[in-house]
């Protein structure tokens, strides 16, 4: 590995670490975790519409007030998003801040694996 390769690897690792820290800072602002085959989102409103066309099934997700796990985006906060997926979609409701069983520092939900 060259010095340039080492620098790029270090930069990528720093970017991932910063993204993870941002995720930990913002997770308490959202109600849902949404995971598709391509992205990971936090959102306050999620609507799922299932489409069946010509033997294919796909999902249309409408997110409002969302944050996207994407190291390459300059702004990860999204007012509205429309996502289409032909694969599985996972939606989880996060515990309420009023939930007595929730830790004082908020829920811990591990981020998606670093690719």
Backbone atoms as SQL, in Angstrom:
CREATE TABLE atoms (id INTEGER PRIMARY KEY, chain TEXT, resi INTEGER, resn TEXT, atom TEXT, x REAL, y REAL, z REAL);
INSERT INTO atoms VALUES
  (1, 'A', 1, 'UNK', 'N', 0.830, -1.184, 0.000),
  (2, 'A', 1, 'UNK', 'CA', 0.000, 0.000, 0.000),
  (3, 'A', 1, 'UNK', 'C', 0.878, 1.252, 0.000),
  (4, 'A', 2, 'UNK', 'N', 0.510, 2.216, -0.791),
  (5, 'A', 2, 'UNK', 'CA', 1.283, 3.451, -0.849),
  (6, 'A', 2, 'UNK', 'C', 0.799, 4.413, 0.224),
  (7, 'A', 3, 'UNK', 'N', 1.580, 5.475, 0.423),
  (8, 'A', 3, 'UNK', 'CA', 1.180, 6.507, 1.390),
  (9, 'A', 3, 'UNK', 'C', -0.158, 7.115, 0.989),
  (10, 'A', 4, 'UNK', 'N', -0.357, 7.293, -0.298),
  (11, 'A', 4, 'UNK', 'CA', -1.625, 7.869, -0.804),
  (12, 'A', 4, 'UNK', 'C', -2.800, 6.948, -0.457),
  (13, 'A', 5, 'UNK', 'N', -2.605, 5.639, -0.634),
  (14, 'A', 5, 'UNK', 'CA', -3.649, 4.676, -0.283),
  (15, 'A', 5, 'UNK', 'C', -3.951, 4.720, 1.214),
  (16, 'A', 6, 'UNK', 'N', -2.902, 4.829, 2.020),
  (17, 'A', 6, 'UNK', 'CA', -3.072, 4.927, 3.469),
  (18, 'A', 6, 'UNK', 'C', -3.853, 6.186, 3.845),
  (19, 'A', 7, 'UNK', 'N', -3.531, 7.294, 3.196),
  (20, 'A', 7, 'UNK', 'CA', -4.235, 8.549, 3.459),
  (21, 'A', 7, 'UNK', 'C', -5.706, 8.433, 3.090),
  (22, 'A', 8, 'UNK', 'N', -5.993, 7.827, 1.950),
  (23, 'A', 8, 'UNK', 'CA', -7.387, 7.673, 1.526),
  (24, 'A', 8, 'UNK', 'C', -8.156, 6.748, 2.474),
  (25, 'A', 9, 'UNK', 'N', -7.521, 5.668, 2.899),
  (26, 'A', 9, 'UNK', 'CA', -8.161, 4.750, 3.834),
  (27, 'A', 9, 'UNK', 'C', -8.429, 5.445, 5.166),
  (28, 'A', 10, 'UNK', 'N', -7.474, 6.235, 5.638),
  (29, 'A', 10, 'UNK', 'CA', -7.641, 6.982, 6.888),
  (30, 'A', 10, 'UNK', 'C', -8.771, 8.010, 6.751),
  (31, 'A', 11, 'UNK', 'N', -8.800, 8.702, 5.628),
  (32, 'A', 11, 'UNK', 'CA', -9.858, 9.694, 5.375),
  (33, 'A', 11, 'UNK', 'C', -11.237, 9.015, 5.375),
  (34, 'A', 12, 'UNK', 'N', -11.361, 7.878, 4.678),
  (35, 'A', 12, 'UNK', 'CA', -12.636, 7.161, 4.626),
  (36, 'A', 12, 'UNK', 'C', -13.061, 6.702, 6.013),
  (37, 'A', 13, 'UNK', 'N', -12.128, 6.208, 6.799),
  (38, 'A', 13, 'UNK', 'CA', -12.438, 5.773, 8.163),
  (39, 'A', 13, 'UNK', 'C', -12.890, 6.949, 9.024),
  (40, 'A', 14, 'UNK', 'N', -12.243, 8.099, 8.884),
  (41, 'A', 14, 'UNK', 'CA', -12.643, 9.300, 9.619),
  (42, 'A', 14, 'UNK', 'C', -14.059, 9.740, 9.225),
  (43, 'A', 15, 'UNK', 'N', -14.356, 9.691, 7.938),
  (44, 'A', 15, 'UNK', 'CA', -15.685, 10.081, 7.461),
  (45, 'A', 15, 'UNK', 'C', -16.754, 9.162, 8.057),
  (46, 'A', 16, 'UNK', 'N', -16.510, 7.848, 8.066),
  (47, 'A', 16, 'UNK', 'CA', -17.450, 6.888, 8.645),
  (48, 'A', 16, 'UNK', 'C', -17.635, 7.138, 10.144),
  (49, 'A', 17, 'UNK', 'N', -16.544, 7.412, 10.846),
  (50, 'A', 17, 'UNK', 'CA', -16.630, 7.682, 12.275),
  (51, 'A', 17, 'UNK', 'C', -17.439, 8.949, 12.538),
  (52, 'A', 18, 'UNK', 'N', -17.213, 9.988, 11.760),
  (53, 'A', 18, 'UNK', 'CA', -17.981, 11.236, 11.906),
  (54, 'A', 18, 'UNK', 'C', -19.459, 11.004, 11.623),
  (55, 'A', 19, 'UNK', 'N', -19.749, 10.180, 10.616),
  (56, 'A', 19, 'UNK', 'CA', -21.135, 9.871, 10.283),
  (57, 'A', 19, 'UNK', 'C', -21.797, 9.118, 11.440),
  (58, 'A', 20, 'UNK', 'N', -21.092, 8.163, 12.001),
  (59, 'A', 20, 'UNK', 'CA', -21.626, 7.416, 13.135),
  (60, 'A', 20, 'UNK', 'C', -21.898, 8.339, 14.323),
  (61, 'A', 21, 'UNK', 'N', -20.981, 9.275, 14.595),
  (62, 'A', 21, 'UNK', 'CA', -21.182, 10.222, 15.698),
  (63, 'A', 21, 'UNK', 'C', -22.404, 11.103, 15.442),
  (64, 'A', 22, 'UNK', 'N', -22.582, 11.537, 14.191),
  (65, 'A', 22, 'UNK', 'CA', -23.757, 12.344, 13.855),
  (66, 'A', 22, 'UNK', 'C', -25.028, 11.527, 14.068),
  (67, 'A', 23, 'UNK', 'N', -24.991, 10.284, 13.644),
  (68, 'A', 23, 'UNK', 'CA', -26.127, 9.382, 13.824),
  (69, 'A', 23, 'UNK', 'C', -26.496, 9.267, 15.309),
  (70, 'A', 24, 'UNK', 'N', -25.502, 9.060, 16.155),
  (71, 'A', 24, 'UNK', 'CA', -25.753, 8.960, 17.600),
  (72, 'A', 24, 'UNK', 'C', -26.346, 10.248, 18.158),
  (73, 'A', 25, 'UNK', 'N', -25.936, 11.393, 17.590),
  (74, 'A', 25, 'UNK', 'CA', -26.448, 12.684, 18.054),
  (75, 'A', 25, 'UNK', 'C', -27.896, 12.925, 17.635),
  (76, 'A', 26, 'UNK', 'N', -28.308, 12.413, 16.481),
  (77, 'A', 26, 'UNK', 'CA', -29.630, 12.754, 15.946),
  (78, 'A', 26, 'UNK', 'C', -30.694, 11.682, 16.146),
  (79, 'A', 27, 'UNK', 'N', -30.320, 10.469, 16.507),
  (80, 'A', 27, 'UNK', 'CA', -31.312, 9.387, 16.567),
  (81, 'A', 27, 'UNK', 'C', -32.485, 9.717, 17.486),
  (82, 'A', 28, 'UNK', 'N', -32.240, 10.436, 18.556),
  (83, 'A', 28, 'UNK', 'CA', -33.305, 10.783, 19.491),
  (84, 'A', 28, 'UNK', 'C', -34.338, 11.745, 18.936),
  (85, 'A', 29, 'UNK', 'N', -34.077, 12.333, 17.786),
  (86, 'A', 29, 'UNK', 'CA', -35.015, 13.265, 17.165),
  (87, 'A', 29, 'UNK', 'C', -36.061, 12.566, 16.304),
  (88, 'A', 30, 'UNK', 'N', -35.925, 11.240, 16.111),
  (89, 'A', 30, 'UNK', 'CA', -36.756, 10.535, 15.133),
  (90, 'A', 30, 'UNK', 'C', -37.568, 9.418, 15.761),
  (91, 'A', 31, 'UNK', 'N', -38.647, 9.022, 15.066),
  (92, 'A', 31, 'UNK', 'CA', -39.557, 7.980, 15.552),
  (93, 'A', 31, 'UNK', 'C', -39.324, 6.620, 14.909),
  (94, 'A', 32, 'UNK', 'N', -38.752, 6.602, 13.703),
  (95, 'A', 32, 'UNK', 'CA', -38.632, 5.343, 12.964),
  (96, 'A', 32, 'UNK', 'C', -37.228, 5.155, 12.397),
  (97, 'A', 33, 'UNK', 'N', -36.844, 3.884, 12.314),
  (98, 'A', 33, 'UNK', 'CA', -35.665, 3.480, 11.570),
  (99, 'A', 33, 'UNK', 'C', -36.186, 2.778, 10.325),
  (100, 'A', 34, 'UNK', 'N', -35.685, 3.175, 9.169),
  (101, 'A', 34, 'UNK', 'CA', -36.114, 2.582, 7.904),
  (102, 'A', 34, 'UNK', 'C', -34.872, 2.055, 7.195),
  (103, 'A', 35, 'UNK', 'N', -34.908, 0.780, 6.850),
  (104, 'A', 35, 'UNK', 'CA', -33.768, 0.167, 6.191),
  (105, 'A', 35, 'UNK', 'C', -34.226, -0.457, 4.881),
  (106, 'A', 36, 'UNK', 'N', -33.574, -0.067, 3.790),
  (107, 'A', 36, 'UNK', 'CA', -33.822, -0.669, 2.492),
  (108, 'A', 36, 'UNK', 'C', -32.535, -1.374, 2.053),
  (109, 'A', 37, 'UNK', 'N', -32.564, -1.974, 0.894),
  (110, 'A', 37, 'UNK', 'CA', -31.361, -2.658, 0.413),
  (111, 'A', 37, 'UNK', 'C', -30.261, -1.674, 0.038),
  (112, 'A', 38, 'UNK', 'N', -30.597, -0.411, -0.138),
  (113, 'A', 38, 'UNK', 'CA', -29.607, 0.576, -0.556),
  (114, 'A', 38, 'UNK', 'C', -29.239, 1.614, 0.491),
  (115, 'A', 39, 'UNK', 'N', -30.163, 1.932, 1.408),
  (116, 'A', 39, 'UNK', 'CA', -29.928, 3.016, 2.361),
  (117, 'A', 39, 'UNK', 'C', -30.533, 2.696, 3.718),
  (118, 'A', 40, 'UNK', 'N', -30.138, 3.532, 4.673),
  (119, 'A', 40, 'UNK', 'CA', -30.613, 3.464, 6.045),
  (120, 'A', 40, 'UNK', 'C', -31.087, 4.874, 6.389),
  (121, 'A', 41, 'UNK', 'N', -32.301, 4.996, 6.921),
  (122, 'A', 41, 'UNK', 'CA', -32.890, 6.300, 7.213),
  (123, 'A', 41, 'UNK', 'C', -33.409, 6.336, 8.645),
  (124, 'A', 42, 'UNK', 'N', -33.487, 7.528, 9.188),
  (125, 'A', 42, 'UNK', 'CA', -34.259, 7.821, 10.384),
  (126, 'A', 42, 'UNK', 'C', -35.365, 8.751, 9.910),
  (127, 'A', 43, 'UNK', 'N', -36.581, 8.599, 10.422),
  (128, 'A', 43, 'UNK', 'CA', -37.681, 9.443, 9.949),
  (129, 'A', 43, 'UNK', 'C', -38.715, 9.624, 11.052),
  (130, 'A', 44, 'UNK', 'N', -39.513, 10.678, 10.921),
  (131, 'A', 44, 'UNK', 'CA', -40.601, 10.905, 11.863),
  (132, 'A', 44, 'UNK', 'C', -41.946, 10.466, 11.310),
  (133, 'A', 45, 'UNK', 'N', -42.033, 10.249, 10.008),
  (134, 'A', 45, 'UNK', 'CA', -43.255, 9.773, 9.388),
  (135, 'A', 45, 'UNK', 'C', -42.875, 8.852, 8.235),
  (136, 'A', 46, 'UNK', 'N', -43.527, 7.682, 8.182),
  (137, 'A', 46, 'UNK', 'CA', -43.264, 6.710, 7.128),
  (138, 'A', 46, 'UNK', 'C', -44.598, 6.180, 6.616),
  (139, 'A', 47, 'UNK', 'N', -44.767, 6.236, 5.314),
  (140, 'A', 47, 'UNK', 'CA', -45.934, 5.638, 4.676),
  (141, 'A', 47, 'UNK', 'C', -45.424, 4.618, 3.668),
  (142, 'A', 48, 'UNK', 'N', -46.004, 3.418, 3.686),
  (143, 'A', 48, 'UNK', 'CA', -45.603, 2.361, 2.760),
  (144, 'A', 48, 'UNK', 'C', -46.772, 2.046, 1.842),
  (145, 'A', 49, 'UNK', 'N', -46.506, 2.069, 0.549),
  (146, 'A', 49, 'UNK', 'CA', -47.500, 1.701, -0.453),
  (147, 'A', 49, 'UNK', 'C', -46.928, 0.514, -1.213),
  (148, 'A', 50, 'UNK', 'N', -47.664, -0.594, -1.213),
  (149, 'A', 50, 'UNK', 'CA', -47.216, -1.788, -1.927),
  (150, 'A', 50, 'UNK', 'C', -47.850, -1.785, -3.306),
  (151, 'A', 51, 'UNK', 'N', -47.022, -1.936, -4.339),
  (152, 'A', 51, 'UNK', 'CA', -47.493, -1.972, -5.722),
  (153, 'A', 51, 'UNK', 'C', -47.313, -3.379, -6.277),
  (154, 'A', 52, 'UNK', 'N', -48.330, -3.870, -6.993),
  (155, 'A', 52, 'UNK', 'CA', -48.262, -5.156, -7.680),
  (156, 'A', 52, 'UNK', 'C', -48.516, -4.881, -9.158),
  (157, 'A', 53, 'UNK', 'N', -47.490, -4.970, -9.955),
  (158, 'A', 53, 'UNK', 'CA', -47.638, -4.689, -11.387),
  (159, 'A', 53, 'UNK', 'C', -46.932, -5.757, -12.202),
  (160, 'A', 54, 'UNK', 'N', -47.629, -6.285, -13.185),
  (161, 'A', 54, 'UNK', 'CA', -47.093, -7.284, -14.118),
  (162, 'A', 54, 'UNK', 'C', -46.308, -8.385, -13.404),
  (163, 'A', 55, 'UNK', 'N', -46.870, -8.877, -12.313),
  (164, 'A', 55, 'UNK', 'CA', -46.237, -9.961, -11.590),
  (165, 'A', 55, 'UNK', 'C', -45.123, -9.542, -10.654),
  (166, 'A', 56, 'UNK', 'N', -44.729, -8.285, -10.676),
  (167, 'A', 56, 'UNK', 'CA', -43.684, -7.781, -9.778),
  (168, 'A', 56, 'UNK', 'C', -44.329, -7.021, -8.620),
  (169, 'A', 57, 'UNK', 'N', -43.690, -7.113, -7.486),
  (170, 'A', 57, 'UNK', 'CA', -44.122, -6.346, -6.324),
  (171, 'A', 57, 'UNK', 'C', -42.990, -5.406, -5.941),
  (172, 'A', 58, 'UNK', 'N', -43.349, -4.153, -5.677),
  (173, 'A', 58, 'UNK', 'CA', -42.355, -3.218, -5.166),
  (174, 'A', 58, 'UNK', 'C', -43.009, -2.310, -4.143),
  (175, 'A', 59, 'UNK', 'N', -42.169, -1.692, -3.348),
  (176, 'A', 59, 'UNK', 'CA', -42.638, -0.841, -2.259),
  (177, 'A', 59, 'UNK', 'C', -42.274, 0.603, -2.533),
  (178, 'A', 60, 'UNK', 'N', -43.212, 1.479, -2.279),
  (179, 'A', 60, 'UNK', 'CA', -42.982, 2.917, -2.362),
  (180, 'A', 60, 'UNK', 'C', -43.051, 3.443, -0.930),
  (181, 'A', 61, 'UNK', 'N', -41.965, 4.066, -0.497),
  (182, 'A', 61, 'UNK', 'CA', -41.900, 4.627, 0.852),
  (183, 'A', 61, 'UNK', 'C', -41.939, 6.138, 0.753),
  (184, 'A', 62, 'UNK', 'N', -42.757, 6.748, 1.558),
  (185, 'A', 62, 'UNK', 'CA', -42.820, 8.202, 1.633),
  (186, 'A', 62, 'UNK', 'C', -42.370, 8.594, 3.042),
  (187, 'A', 63, 'UNK', 'N', -41.237, 9.273, 3.113),
  (188, 'A', 63, 'UNK', 'CA', -40.676, 9.693, 4.396),
  (189, 'A', 63, 'UNK', 'C', -40.819, 11.198, 4.549),
  (190, 'A', 64, 'UNK', 'N', -41.117, 11.627, 5.748),
  (191, 'A', 64, 'UNK', 'CA', -41.183, 13.046, 6.070),
  (192, 'A', 64, 'UNK', 'C', -40.249, 13.288, 7.247),
  (193, 'A', 65, 'UNK', 'N', -39.507, 14.380, 7.177),
  (194, 'A', 65, 'UNK', 'CA', -38.585, 14.765, 8.248),
  (195, 'A', 65, 'UNK', 'C', -37.618, 13.618, 8.518),
  (196, 'A', 66, 'UNK', 'N', -36.657, 13.448, 7.620),
  (197, 'A', 66, 'UNK', 'CA', -35.790, 12.275, 7.661),
  (198, 'A', 66, 'UNK', 'C', -34.308, 12.656, 7.689),
  (199, 'A', 67, 'UNK', 'N', -33.501, 11.666, 8.020),
  (200, 'A', 67, 'UNK', 'CA', -32.042, 11.756, 8.008),
  (201, 'A', 67, 'UNK', 'C', -31.558, 10.507, 7.299),
  (202, 'A', 68, 'UNK', 'N', -30.590, 10.635, 6.421),
  (203, 'A', 68, 'UNK', 'CA', -30.112, 9.497, 5.646),
  (204, 'A', 68, 'UNK', 'C', -28.658, 9.174, 5.985),
  (205, 'A', 69, 'UNK', 'N', -28.366, 7.877, 6.153),
  (206, 'A', 69, 'UNK', 'CA', -27.003, 7.401, 6.402),
  (207, 'A', 69, 'UNK', 'C', -26.306, 7.377, 5.057),
  (208, 'A', 70, 'UNK', 'N', -25.562, 8.403, 4.749),
  (209, 'A', 70, 'UNK', 'CA', -24.833, 8.472, 3.473),
  (210, 'A', 70, 'UNK', 'C', -23.646, 9.405, 3.674),
  (211, 'A', 71, 'UNK', 'N', -22.465, 8.829, 3.702),
  (212, 'A', 71, 'UNK', 'CA', -21.251, 9.593, 3.970),
  (213, 'A', 71, 'UNK', 'C', -20.963, 10.615, 2.869),
  (214, 'A', 72, 'UNK', 'N', -21.508, 10.413, 1.679),
  (215, 'A', 72, 'UNK', 'CA', -21.197, 11.285, 0.552),
  (216, 'A', 72, 'UNK', 'C', -22.138, 12.476, 0.407),
  (217, 'A', 73, 'UNK', 'N', -23.201, 12.531, 1.199),
  (218, 'A', 73, 'UNK', 'CA', -24.132, 13.668, 1.120),
  (219, 'A', 73, 'UNK', 'C', -23.624, 14.815, 1.981),
  (220, 'A', 74, 'UNK', 'N', -23.702, 16.017, 1.448),
  (221, 'A', 74, 'UNK', 'CA', -23.291, 17.176, 2.246),
  (222, 'A', 74, 'UNK', 'C', -24.361, 17.524, 3.284),
  (223, 'A', 75, 'UNK', 'N', -25.624, 17.256, 2.955),
  (224, 'A', 75, 'UNK', 'CA', -26.712, 17.479, 3.900),
  (225, 'A', 75, 'UNK', 'C', -27.516, 16.189, 4.013),
  (226, 'A', 76, 'UNK', 'N', -27.530, 15.609, 5.197),
  (227, 'A', 76, 'UNK', 'CA', -28.223, 14.337, 5.380),
  (228, 'A', 76, 'UNK', 'C', -29.670, 14.505, 5.844),
  (229, 'A', 77, 'UNK', 'N', -30.054, 15.724, 6.196),
  (230, 'A', 77, 'UNK', 'CA', -31.438, 15.968, 6.600),
  (231, 'A', 77, 'UNK', 'C', -32.294, 16.196, 5.362),
  (232, 'A', 78, 'UNK', 'N', -33.431, 15.499, 5.317),
  (233, 'A', 78, 'UNK', 'CA', -34.318, 15.546, 4.158),
  (234, 'A', 78, 'UNK', 'C', -35.712, 15.912, 4.647),
  (235, 'A', 79, 'UNK', 'N', -36.342, 16.872, 3.972),
  (236, 'A', 79, 'UNK', 'CA', -37.693, 17.249, 4.355),
  (237, 'A', 79, 'UNK', 'C', -38.700, 16.175, 3.928),
  (238, 'A', 80, 'UNK', 'N', -38.587, 15.719, 2.686),
  (239, 'A', 80, 'UNK', 'CA', -39.453, 14.666, 2.150),
  (240, 'A', 80, 'UNK', 'C', -38.627, 13.783, 1.233),
  (241, 'A', 81, 'UNK', 'N', -38.927, 12.488, 1.258),
  (242, 'A', 81, 'UNK', 'CA', -38.232, 11.565, 0.365),
  (243, 'A', 81, 'UNK', 'C', -39.224, 10.517, -0.126),
  (244, 'A', 82, 'UNK', 'N', -39.057, 10.130, -1.372),
  (245, 'A', 82, 'UNK', 'CA', -39.837, 9.041, -1.973),
  (246, 'A', 82, 'UNK', 'C', -38.825, 7.985, -2.398),
  (247, 'A', 83, 'UNK', 'N', -38.991, 6.780, -1.884),
  (248, 'A', 83, 'UNK', 'CA', -38.031, 5.706, -2.123),
  (249, 'A', 83, 'UNK', 'C', -38.780, 4.527, -2.726),
  (250, 'A', 84, 'UNK', 'N', -38.215, 3.940, -3.759),
  (251, 'A', 84, 'UNK', 'CA', -38.779, 2.742, -4.369),
  (252, 'A', 84, 'UNK', 'C', -37.832, 1.588, -4.117),
  (253, 'A', 85, 'UNK', 'N', -38.387, 0.426, -3.742),
  (254, 'A', 85, 'UNK', 'CA', -37.548, -0.736, -3.483),
  (255, 'A', 85, 'UNK', 'C', -38.253, -1.995, -3.976),
  (256, 'A', 86, 'UNK', 'N', -37.516, -2.824, -4.686),
  (257, 'A', 86, 'UNK', 'CA', -38.022, -4.121, -5.124),
  (258, 'A', 86, 'UNK', 'C', -37.615, -5.221, -4.143),
  (259, 'A', 87, 'UNK', 'N', -36.950, -4.845, -3.091),
  (260, 'A', 87, 'UNK', 'CA', -36.487, -5.818, -2.085),
  (261, 'A', 87, 'UNK', 'C', -37.149, -5.532, -0.752),
  (262, 'A', 88, 'UNK', 'N', -36.764, -6.312, 0.228),
  (263, 'A', 88, 'UNK', 'CA', -37.341, -6.148, 1.561),
  (264, 'A', 88, 'UNK', 'C', -37.089, -4.755, 2.112),
  (265, 'A', 89, 'UNK', 'N', -38.041, -4.301, 2.909),
  (266, 'A', 89, 'UNK', 'CA', -37.938, -3.029, 3.611),
  (267, 'A', 89, 'UNK', 'C', -38.194, -3.318, 5.085),
  (268, 'A', 90, 'UNK', 'N', -37.361, -2.762, 5.944),
  (269, 'A', 90, 'UNK', 'CA', -37.517, -2.947, 7.380),
  (270, 'A', 90, 'UNK', 'C', -37.833, -1.598, 8.009),
  (271, 'A', 91, 'UNK', 'N', -38.922, -1.541, 8.772),
  (272, 'A', 91, 'UNK', 'CA', -39.300, -0.309, 9.469),
  (273, 'A', 91, 'UNK', 'C', -39.497, -0.661, 10.939),
  (274, 'A', 92, 'UNK', 'N', -38.778, 0.047, 11.789),
  (275, 'A', 92, 'UNK', 'CA', -38.894, -0.178, 13.228),
  (276, 'A', 92, 'UNK', 'C', -39.259, 1.129, 13.909),
  (277, 'A', 93, 'UNK', 'N', -40.167, 1.044, 14.858),
  (278, 'A', 93, 'UNK', 'CA', -40.508, 2.229, 15.647),
  (279, 'A', 93, 'UNK', 'C', -39.571, 2.300, 16.833),
  (280, 'A', 94, 'UNK', 'N', -38.959, 3.446, 17.013),
  (281, 'A', 94, 'UNK', 'CA', -38.059, 3.663, 18.139),
  (282, 'A', 94, 'UNK', 'C', -38.876, 3.905, 19.407),
  (283, 'A', 95, 'UNK', 'N', -38.323, 3.577, 20.554),
  (284, 'A', 95, 'UNK', 'CA', -39.043, 3.847, 21.802),
  (285, 'A', 95, 'UNK', 'C', -39.257, 5.353, 21.989),
  (286, 'A', 96, 'UNK', 'N', -40.351, 5.685, 22.595),
  (287, 'A', 96, 'UNK', 'CA', -40.666, 7.087, 22.880),
  (288, 'A', 96, 'UNK', 'C', -39.729, 7.616, 23.957),
  (289, 'A', 97, 'UNK', 'N', -39.435, 8.892, 23.911),
  (290, 'A', 97, 'UNK', 'CA', -38.621, 9.515, 24.966),
  (291, 'A', 97, 'UNK', 'C', -39.341, 9.427, 26.315),
  (292, 'A', 98, 'UNK', 'N', -40.669, 9.272, 26.269),
  (293, 'A', 98, 'UNK', 'CA', -41.452, 9.166, 27.506),
  (294, 'A', 98, 'UNK', 'C', -41.457, 7.751, 28.064),
  (295, 'A', 99, 'UNK', 'N', -40.887, 6.796, 27.330),
  (296, 'A', 99, 'UNK', 'CA', -40.856, 5.396, 27.749),
  (297, 'A', 99, 'UNK', 'C', -39.950, 5.261, 28.978),
  (298, 'A', 100, 'UNK', 'N', -40.480, 4.781, 30.103),
  (299, 'A', 100, 'UNK', 'CA', -39.654, 4.681, 31.323),
  (300, 'A', 100, 'UNK', 'C', -38.509, 3.678, 31.192),
  (301, 'A', 101, 'UNK', 'N', -38.599, 2.743, 30.253),
  (302, 'A', 101, 'UNK', 'CA', -37.552, 1.741, 30.067),
  (303, 'A', 101, 'UNK', 'C', -36.420, 2.227, 29.161),
  (304, 'A', 102, 'UNK', 'N', -36.580, 3.414, 28.558),
  (305, 'A', 102, 'UNK', 'CA', -35.547, 3.911, 27.665),
  (306, 'A', 102, 'UNK', 'C', -34.400, 4.501, 28.483),
  (307, 'A', 103, 'UNK', 'N', -33.149, 4.184, 28.126),
  (308, 'A', 103, 'UNK', 'CA', -32.006, 4.756, 28.856),
  (309, 'A', 103, 'UNK', 'C', -32.005, 6.281, 28.799),
  (310, 'A', 104, 'UNK', 'N', -31.406, 6.909, 29.785),
  (311, 'A', 104, 'UNK', 'CA', -31.392, 8.375, 29.875),
  (312, 'A', 104, 'UNK', 'C', -30.724, 9.026, 28.670),
  (313, 'A', 105, 'UNK', 'N', -29.730, 8.357, 28.070),
  (314, 'A', 105, 'UNK', 'CA', -29.047, 8.961, 26.926),
  (315, 'A', 105, 'UNK', 'C', -29.703, 8.586, 25.611),
  (316, 'A', 106, 'UNK', 'N', -30.903, 7.996, 25.625),
  (317, 'A', 106, 'UNK', 'CA', -31.624, 7.664, 24.403),
  (318, 'A', 106, 'UNK', 'C', -31.377, 6.231, 23.982),
  (319, 'A', 107, 'UNK', 'N', -32.075, 5.809, 22.956),
  (320, 'A', 107, 'UNK', 'CA', -31.936, 4.430, 22.511),
  (321, 'A', 107, 'UNK', 'C', -30.607, 4.214, 21.809),
  (322, 'A', 108, 'UNK', 'N', -30.072, 3.012, 21.960),
  (323, 'A', 108, 'UNK', 'CA', -28.893, 2.666, 21.171),
  (324, 'A', 108, 'UNK', 'C', -29.345, 1.718, 20.090),
  (325, 'A', 109, 'UNK', 'N', -29.177, 2.136, 18.882),
  (326, 'A', 109, 'UNK', 'CA', -29.477, 1.299, 17.737),
  (327, 'A', 109, 'UNK', 'C', -28.218, 1.292, 16.882),
  (328, 'A', 110, 'UNK', 'N', -27.614, 0.135, 16.677),
  (329, 'A', 110, 'UNK', 'CA', -26.379, 0.132, 15.906),
  (330, 'A', 110, 'UNK', 'C', -26.630, 0.555, 14.469),
  (331, 'A', 111, 'UNK', 'N', -25.696, 1.274, 13.880),
  (332, 'A', 111, 'UNK', 'CA', -25.845, 1.711, 12.494),
  (333, 'A', 111, 'UNK', 'C', -25.646, 0.536, 11.556),
  (334, 'A', 112, 'UNK', 'N', -25.964, 0.724, 10.277),
  (335, 'A', 112, 'UNK', 'CA', -25.714, -0.349, 9.321),
  (336, 'A', 112, 'UNK', 'C', -24.229, -0.650, 9.236),
  (337, 'A', 113, 'UNK', 'N', -23.890, -1.853, 8.799),
  (338, 'A', 113, 'UNK', 'CA', -22.474, -2.196, 8.716),
  (339, 'A', 113, 'UNK', 'C', -21.719, -1.288, 7.749),
  (340, 'A', 114, 'UNK', 'N', -20.490, -1.020, 8.084),
  (341, 'A', 114, 'UNK', 'CA', -19.639, -0.197, 7.217),
  (342, 'A', 114, 'UNK', 'C', -19.177, -1.076, 6.075),
  (343, 'A', 115, 'UNK', 'N', -19.411, -0.594, 4.863),
  (344, 'A', 115, 'UNK', 'CA', -19.051, -1.367, 3.676),
  (345, 'A', 115, 'UNK', 'C', -17.669, -1.052, 3.212);
